[in-house]
Amino acid sequence: MSSLHKNLSDFSHLKVASASGLRFVVIVSQWNAGITGSLLEGALTTLEKHGADPNQVEVVKVPGSYELISGADIVLKQKESLDDVKGVDDVKGVDAVICLGCVIQGETRHFDFICSAVAHGLAQVGLKYGKPVIFGVLTTDNLEQAQDRSGGKHGNKGSEAAVTAIQMASLRTT
């Protein structure tokens, strides 16, 4: 499917579930901060638009996209241990983790290794904890493509990741 003239963040064909009562953690890479900041803004705006309580959305920053893996693992391990603590309802648990990053192709194979490791690593963390861990990482050839997908002409991948998190978290509560 070509994205040449398409806003990829058009959800008009979906009935997006309510995010009310759900808890989210958004982990965002600080590398390529101009892009990831836009992804974060898109995710937070979308979560709130669909009913998420901003007090139930935690933002965690990590250095780069590769660190999203251990960031998600650390957060879920901490949240899992809180599930057993009585009287900590305002912070315990998490319904979905949204991981946001941006890797731009360079002149070396570093891009391939990072993209592959992040995709596989996040999938493994999600399976390990039985929780949705959403891959909201741009893997682009250049800065222009990243800008187009972080609030530009092709929409905002952060917003798409938030909708995915809501939909997947809703599977667990039905």
Residue pairs with C-beta under 8 A, 6 or more apart in sequence:
3 154
6 154
7 153
7 154
7 155
8 149
8 154
8 155
8 157
8 160
9 42
9 154
9 155
9 156
9 157
9 159
9 160
10 155
11 163
14 163
14 167
16 50
16 163
16 166
16 167
17 50
17 166
17 167
17 169
17 170
18 50
18 51
18 166
18 170
19 47
19 50
19 51
19 52
19 166
19 169
20 51
20 52
20 53
21 53
21 56
21 173
22 52
22 56
22 95
22 96
22 166
22 169
22 170
22 173
23 56
23 57
23 58
23 93
23 94
23 95
24 47
24 52
24 56
24 57
24 58
24 94
24 95
24 96
24 97
24 98
24 162
24 165
24 169
25 57
25 58
25 59
25 60
25 75
25 79
25 94
25 96
25 97
25 98
26 40
26 43
26 44
26 57
26 58
26 59
26 60
26 97
26 98
26 100
27 59
27 60
27 61
27 62
27 68
27 71
27 72
27 75
27 97
27 98
27 99
27 100
28 36
28 37
28 39
28 40
28 59
28 60
28 61
28 62
28 99
28 100
28 101
29 36
29 61
29 62
29 63
29 64
29 65
29 67
29 68
29 100
29 101
29 102
29 137
30 36
30 61
30 62
30 63
30 64
31 63
31 64
31 65
31 101
31 102
32 101
32 102
32 103
32 104
32 146
35 102
35 138
35 143
35 146
35 147
35 150
36 100
36 101
36 102
36 150
38 150
38 151
38 156
38 158
39 100
39 101
39 102
39 136
39 138
39 150
39 156
39 157
39 158
39 161
40 59
40 100
40 158
41 151
41 156
41 158
42 150
42 151
42 156
42 157
42 158
42 159
42 162
43 98
43 100
43 136
43 158
43 159
43 161
43 162
44 54
44 57
44 59
44 162
45 159
46 158
46 159
46 162
46 163
47 57
47 162
47 165
47 166
48 54
48 57
50 162
50 163
50 166
52 166
55 90
58 75
58 94
60 71
60 75
62 68
62 70
62 71
64 101
65 101
65 102
65 103
65 114
65 118
65 137
66 114
66 117
66 118
68 99
68 100
68 101
68 118
68 121
68 122
68 137
69 117
69 118
69 121
69 122
69 124
69 125
71 99
72 97
72 99
72 122
72 125
72 126
72 133
73 125
73 128
75 94
75 97
76 94
76 97
76 125
76 128
76 129
76 131
76 133
77 129
79 92
79 93
79 94
80 93
80 129
82 88
82 91
82 92
82 93
83 92
83 93
85 92
94 131
95 131
95 132
95 165
95 169
95 172
95 173
96 131
96 132
96 133
96 134
96 165
96 166
96 168
96 169
97 125
97 126
97 131
97 132
97 133
97 134
97 165
98 134
98 136
98 158
98 161
98 162
98 165
99 118
99 122
99 133
99 134
99 135
99 136
99 137
99 161
100 136
100 137
100 157
100 158
100 161
101 118
101 136
101 137
101 138
102 137
102 138
102 140
102 146
102 150
103 111
103 114
103 115
103 118
103 137
103 138
103 139
103 140
104 111
104 138
104 140
104 141
104 142
104 143
104 146
105 111
105 140
105 141
105 142
111 139
115 137
115 139
118 135
118 137
119 135
119 137
122 133
122 135
123 133
123 135
125 133
126 132
126 133
131 172
132 164
132 165
132 168
132 169
132 171
132 172
134 161
134 164
134 165
134 168
135 161
136 157
136 158
136 160
136 161
136 164
138 145
138 146
138 149
138 150
138 157
140 146
140 149
148 154
149 155
149 156
149 157
150 156
150 157
150 158
